Amino acid sequence: LSSQNIDEFRDVFLEQHPYDQAKFFVKLEEQDRFTVYHYLSPGEMASVFENIEDENDQYEVYLSEMEPTFAAQMLAQMYADDAVDVLNELDKDQVASYLTIMDDEAAEEIRELLHYDEYTAGSIMTTEFISIHANQTVHSAMQILKNEAPNAETIYYIYVIDEDKKLVGVISLRDLIINEPDTMITEVMNERVYSVSVAEDQEEVARQMKDYNFLALPVIDFRGHLLGIITVDDIVDVIDEEASDDYSKLAAISDVDSNDGGPFSAAKKRLPWLIILLFLGMFTASLIGRFEETLDKVAILAVFIPLIAGMAGNTGTQALAVAVRRIAVGNAEEHSTFRMILTEAGTGLITGTICGILVTLVVFVWQGDIFLGILVGISILATLTVATIAGAFIPLVMHRLKVDPAVASGPFITTINDIISILIYFGMATLFMQYLI
Amino acid sequence: LSSQNIDEFRDVFLEQHPYDQAKFFVKLEEQDRFTVYHYLSPGEMASVFENIEDENDQYEVYLSEMEPTFAAQMLAQMYADDAVDVLNELDKDQVASYLTIMDDEAAEEIRELLHYDEYTAGSIMTTEFISIHANQTVHSAMQILKNEAPNAETIYYIYVIDEDKKLVGVISLRDLIINEPDTMITEVMNERVYSVSVAEDQEEVARQMKDYNFLALPVIDFRGHLLGIITVDDIVDVIDEEASDDYSKLAAISDVDSNDGGPFSAAKKRLPWLIILLFLGMFTASLIGRFEETLDKVAILAVFIPLIAGMAGNTGTQALAVAVRRIAVGNAEEHSTFRMILTEAGTGLITGTICGILVTLVVFVWQGDIFLGILVGISILATLTVATIAGAFIPLVMHRLKVDPAVASGPFITTINDIISILIYFGMATLFMQYLI
């Protein structure tokens, strides 16, 4: 870029993989970006834009730097699903103005895709697929394919539709190649074609694609019309996003993956959670405050507060993680909620009994006080059992209520279990006070 | 199956997608499985086996139920990478005996793949790829492709090698189709071919495949010879596995995803962690025990133990999650460890100051004691700062030491931060005792 030589720049730049082009582009300063817009055609810029991983709402900045007509042409030449991702970051007014200066066909395609809700199959599908009618030969299908190959997002599946645009079959390029040119499509196409509904959750689409090892899946409306396709590269992103989302929530942080500019932006992402947890923690503290009298008499009780609360938090997090993942991989429907809770209750009872016995022994040896040992041990037993059930019960109930169960993040379950454990521990201590002093 | 009619069963069964065949198969009772082995050819059984998601070491059970020759033929007809996955679950003796009764070519191929370490590119690659020499035309390449299509795992990339089997280029089926039959391969092939080394970590392979949207990546040895390919369907599984692995570790549970048979097997997976954490918790308790005198004098101090320890745990988990993910997505190399720690220190200081001020105010209003408020507030400030640094520092150092940083799971960081927070809190309380009584 520094050489100011347009040909040299184009030679070197365009030889790179678009992903590397994008990586190079996002590192540029504003004035160098202007040069790039100048040096590249809208179509070349489109493939750069398709590969930008937008983290800090940079799409809007880049678009505002371009000439509006250049930006509109670039958007029109992007794969429609990627263009929609970009436009979803903008204000409605801006979207409308880009769509008006775009050519009608591209604008229409994008407008349709913009309708679909986020996280549905419709929002990640593309309309650049290849479809043919059934009354053709392998040879003529290959001809269509050759013509459409430069524009289609994948050419490895060709979808067969009837006069009404209903999806009736699929044929892979592999099948086209190994069959004789004069074979009829009806003879070689697979009529058992897997498809997803346009309103289907993207996680469910990812699951099907992963299980069946498809490279693309067709998307249909409720009457069976073919609307678009979802390709495996989009699904890889979905799987990655959803996993990072669950992970972020378990760690109580709004988005673990986005690149942070420094301590202030990092603090901004973590503080809301910390402040909520702080007030929940104050509530726990006020609960202990109610037992001040007990504490005054037997100060040693305080020693075991973090142990008991901590164990409740740990076991609750384990149960939570299992429940969230079970829901995520779709196993939750196969078993009754009741049976899962029962299993967790059993798990809590087993782990609680073993940890409880261990604690009783250790406290007895350490403090030489069997009553204290038994008190702490039984608290651990009761706490672990209840905390395990709570860890599983809360996300499962949220799932039935159609709330994303991962919102019940680790620290929330931990705090709830802190409260439960302290009530159990001090409740019992107050009850059996006579044996402790 | 109940009808005992072999033709009817084969008609219905073989029409299903292999993934559905596998789902059906794993639900069968032992005697029904025997019928299936009887009704299907080794090749048909191979595609069922490729789609089984083994969770409870069932591969071994199924194989032992089959005639050894049937099993060996089936393994030979599976894609080599899938066969290796199955064989990796068996004893070395069993593997050797299956390989001896297998035909030599398949045995050789499998034997080579068995050499590679788990989690490397070599362990997930397959040897069923299509390669051609550069001195051919598009037409002759298409002929080779037609012949090999039924056996290759993917036909969408064809790799170009020289006489020495070194990888020199790649051409996609898309390019073959849109170019004229008499074009030379050298003219249309892409010489900038992305490849991975056979010893590369599978996570790194997944990252490249995801970033560049490849459907397959060639695997080469250190001298550039083409050894195999990795297809996107295997990568989808890797991404899913690695994410679930990080998630499991954050929740301190050995494998969050595997289907559990009941409370006993669930307890078995969680107990080891719980017991380790229990002893770490006992250590925390013994620390508080050292401050018993302080506690005896000012029992109200105990009230804030879970709040302070809890906040330390929460902020540490946040910092840990950010550090683990940053390492996982490969950003760790780009910045210096020192700068990342500095950012985290800044983040801790900001969140600590804000939470500290909040706590001071709340405690002052609630307890009417400004000294207690300041003590708790300053403890929160110091704790959050140190805990945030610890949460980031520990995984980063582990990464430099080539230990998987996710092993520093949530609960471990939480426990370490419990200890730090209690030392700070009680240390300060003991120091400023005179203002508290």
Contacts between the chains, C-beta under 8 A, distances in Angstrom:
chain1	res1	chain2	res2	distance
A	15	B	192	6.9
A	17	B	192	7.5
A	17	B	194	7.3
A	17	B	212	5.9
A	19	B	211	5.2
A	19	B	212	4.9
A	19	B	213	7.5
A	142	B	177	7.4
A	145	B	177	6.6
A	146	B	177	5.7
A	146	B	178	5.8
A	149	B	174	5.5
A	149	B	177	6.1
A	149	B	178	5.1
A	150	B	178	6.9
A	155	B	173	7.8
A	155	B	174	5.5
A	155	B	177	7.3
A	156	B	156	5.8
A	156	B	173	7.6
A	173	B	155	7.8
A	173	B	156	7.6
A	173	B	173	6.4
A	174	B	149	5.5
A	174	B	155	5.5
A	177	B	142	7.4
A	177	B	145	6.6
A	177	B	146	5.7
A	177	B	149	6.0
A	177	B	155	7.3
A	178	B	146	5.8
A	178	B	149	5.2
A	178	B	150	6.9
A	192	B	15	6.9
A	192	B	17	7.5
A	194	B	17	7.2
A	209	B	236	7.5
A	210	B	233	7.9
A	210	B	236	5.0
A	210	B	237	7.1
A	210	B	240	6.7
A	211	B	19	5.2
A	212	B	17	5.9
A	212	B	19	4.9
A	213	B	19	7.5
A	213	B	233	4.1
A	213	B	236	8.0
A	215	B	215	6.6
A	215	B	232	7.2
A	232	B	215	7.2
A	232	B	232	5.5
A	232	B	233	7.9
A	232	B	236	7.2
A	233	B	210	7.9
A	233	B	213	4.1
A	233	B	232	7.9
A	235	B	236	7.1
A	236	B	209	7.5
A	236	B	210	5.0
A	236	B	213	8.0
A	236	B	232	7.3
A	236	B	235	7.1
A	236	B	236	6.1
A	236	B	239	6.5
A	237	B	210	7.2
A	239	B	236	6.5
A	239	B	239	5.6
A	239	B	240	5.8
A	239	B	243	7.5
A	240	B	210	6.6
A	240	B	239	5.8
A	240	B	243	7.2
A	243	B	239	7.5
A	243	B	240	7.3
A	243	B	243	3.3
A	243	B	244	7.3
A	243	B	247	7.1
A	244	B	243	7.3
A	244	B	325	6.8
A	246	B	247	6.3
A	247	B	243	7.1
A	247	B	246	6.3
A	247	B	247	5.5
A	247	B	250	6.6
A	247	B	321	6.4
A	247	B	325	6.9
A	248	B	321	7.0
A	250	B	247	6.7
A	250	B	250	5.4
A	250	B	251	6.4
A	250	B	321	7.6
A	250	B	410	7.6
A	251	B	250	6.4
A	251	B	317	5.0
A	251	B	318	5.6
A	251	B	320	7.2
A	251	B	321	3.4
A	251	B	322	7.9
A	251	B	410	7.2
A	252	B	314	6.1
A	252	B	317	6.9
A	252	B	318	6.2
A	253	B	318	4.6
A	253	B	321	6.0
A	253	B	322	6.8
A	256	B	321	5.1
A	256	B	322	5.6
A	256	B	325	4.9
A	257	B	325	5.7
A	257	B	329	6.8
A	259	B	331	7.3
A	260	B	322	7.9
A	260	B	343	7.3
A	262	B	343	6.0
A	262	B	346	7.0
A	263	B	343	5.3
A	263	B	344	7.7
A	263	B	345	7.7
A	263	B	346	2.9
A	263	B	347	4.3
A	263	B	349	7.4
A	263	B	350	5.8
A	264	B	346	7.8
A	264	B	350	6.7
A	266	B	322	7.4
A	266	B	343	6.6
A	266	B	344	7.6
A	266	B	346	7.9
A	266	B	347	4.3
A	267	B	346	7.8
A	267	B	347	4.9
A	267	B	350	4.0
A	267	B	351	5.1
A	267	B	354	7.9
A	270	B	315	7.2
A	270	B	318	5.0
A	270	B	347	7.0
A	270	B	351	6.0
A	271	B	350	7.9
A	271	B	351	5.5
A	271	B	354	6.4
A	271	B	355	8.0
A	273	B	314	7.4
A	273	B	318	7.4
A	274	B	311	7.0
A	274	B	314	6.4
A	274	B	315	6.3
A	274	B	318	7.8
A	274	B	351	5.7
A	274	B	355	5.9
A	274	B	384	7.8
A	275	B	354	7.6
A	275	B	355	6.9
A	275	B	358	6.9
A	277	B	310	7.1
A	277	B	311	6.8
A	277	B	314	5.3
A	278	B	307	7.6
A	278	B	311	6.4
A	278	B	355	5.5
A	278	B	358	6.3
A	278	B	359	6.7
A	281	B	306	6.7
A	281	B	307	3.9
A	281	B	310	5.1
A	281	B	311	6.2
A	282	B	307	6.4
A	282	B	359	7.7
A	282	B	362	5.8
A	282	B	366	7.9
A	284	B	306	5.1
A	284	B	307	6.4
A	284	B	310	7.4
A	285	B	303	4.9
A	285	B	304	5.4
A	285	B	306	6.9
A	285	B	307	4.8
A	286	B	303	7.8
A	286	B	366	7.4
A	288	B	302	6.5
A	288	B	303	4.5
A	288	B	305	7.8
A	288	B	306	7.1
A	289	B	300	7.5
A	289	B	303	4.9
A	292	B	299	6.0
A	292	B	300	6.4
A	292	B	303	7.1
A	295	B	299	4.4
A	295	B	302	5.3
A	295	B	303	7.9
A	296	B	299	4.6
A	299	B	292	6.0
A	299	B	295	4.5
A	299	B	296	4.5
A	299	B	299	6.1
A	299	B	302	7.6
A	300	B	289	7.5
A	300	B	292	6.5
A	301	B	302	7.7
A	302	B	288	6.5
A	302	B	295	5.3
A	302	B	299	7.5
A	302	B	301	7.7
A	302	B	302	3.5
A	302	B	305	6.5
A	303	B	285	4.9
A	303	B	286	7.8
A	303	B	288	4.5
A	303	B	289	4.9
A	303	B	292	7.1
A	303	B	295	7.9
A	304	B	285	5.4
A	305	B	288	7.8
A	305	B	302	6.5
A	305	B	305	5.0
A	305	B	306	5.9
A	306	B	281	6.7
A	306	B	284	5.1
A	306	B	285	6.8
A	306	B	288	7.0
A	306	B	305	5.9
A	306	B	306	6.7
A	306	B	309	4.9
A	306	B	418	5.4
A	306	B	422	6.9
A	307	B	278	7.6
A	307	B	281	3.9
A	307	B	282	6.4
A	307	B	284	6.4
A	307	B	285	4.8
A	309	B	306	4.9
A	309	B	309	7.5
A	309	B	310	7.4
A	310	B	277	7.1
A	310	B	281	5.1
A	310	B	284	7.4
A	310	B	309	7.4
A	310	B	313	7.9
A	310	B	414	7.1
A	310	B	415	6.8
A	310	B	418	6.3
A	311	B	274	7.0
A	311	B	277	6.8
A	311	B	278	6.4
A	311	B	281	6.2
A	313	B	310	7.9
A	313	B	313	7.4
A	313	B	411	7.9
A	313	B	414	7.4
A	314	B	252	6.1
A	314	B	273	7.4
A	314	B	274	6.3
A	314	B	277	5.3
A	314	B	411	4.8
A	314	B	414	7.8
A	315	B	270	7.1
A	315	B	274	6.3
A	317	B	251	5.1
A	317	B	252	6.8
A	317	B	410	6.8
A	317	B	411	7.1
A	318	B	251	5.5
A	318	B	252	6.2
A	318	B	253	4.6
A	318	B	270	5.0
A	318	B	273	7.5
A	318	B	274	7.9
A	320	B	251	7.1
A	321	B	247	6.4
A	321	B	248	6.9
A	321	B	250	7.6
A	321	B	251	3.4
A	321	B	253	6.0
A	321	B	256	5.0
A	322	B	251	7.9
A	322	B	253	6.8
A	322	B	256	5.6
A	322	B	260	8.0
A	322	B	266	7.4
A	325	B	244	6.7
A	325	B	247	6.9
A	325	B	256	4.8
A	325	B	257	5.6
A	329	B	257	6.7
A	331	B	259	7.3
A	343	B	260	7.3
A	343	B	262	6.0
A	343	B	263	5.3
A	343	B	266	6.6
A	344	B	263	7.7
A	344	B	266	7.6
A	345	B	263	7.7
A	346	B	262	7.0
A	346	B	263	2.9
A	346	B	264	7.8
A	346	B	266	7.9
A	346	B	267	7.8
A	347	B	263	4.3
A	347	B	266	4.3
A	347	B	267	4.9
A	347	B	270	7.0
A	349	B	263	7.4
A	350	B	263	5.8
A	350	B	264	6.7
A	350	B	267	4.0
A	350	B	271	7.9
A	351	B	267	5.1
A	351	B	270	6.0
A	351	B	271	5.5
A	351	B	274	5.7
A	354	B	267	7.9
A	354	B	271	6.4
A	354	B	275	7.6
A	355	B	271	8.0
A	355	B	274	5.9
A	355	B	275	6.8
A	355	B	278	5.5
A	358	B	275	6.9
A	358	B	278	6.4
A	359	B	278	6.8
A	359	B	282	7.7
A	362	B	282	5.8
A	366	B	282	7.9
A	366	B	286	7.3
A	384	B	274	7.8
A	410	B	250	7.5
A	410	B	251	7.2
A	410	B	317	6.8
A	410	B	410	6.8
A	411	B	313	7.8
A	411	B	314	4.8
A	411	B	317	7.1
A	414	B	310	7.1
A	414	B	313	7.3
A	414	B	314	7.8
A	415	B	310	6.8
A	418	B	306	5.4
A	418	B	310	6.3
A	422	B	306	6.9
